[in-house]
């Protein structure tokens, strides 16, 4: 067994220090996060659509 297999594959980035950001920078940061959330939701929708199509294809009558 390789010890590298025991390490987590993805390390979460440290939270951003919001105290040093201005109000405008915080608004920009929120807009970036909302855009990323929308992108993730679109990916979820696409994957769910593919899953539903595959399930419908292999569903027995």
Secondary structure, DSSP 4 states (H G I P E B T S, - for coil): --GGGGS-S--PPPPP-GGGS-HHHHHHHHHHHHHHHHHHHHHHHHHHHHHHHHHHHH---
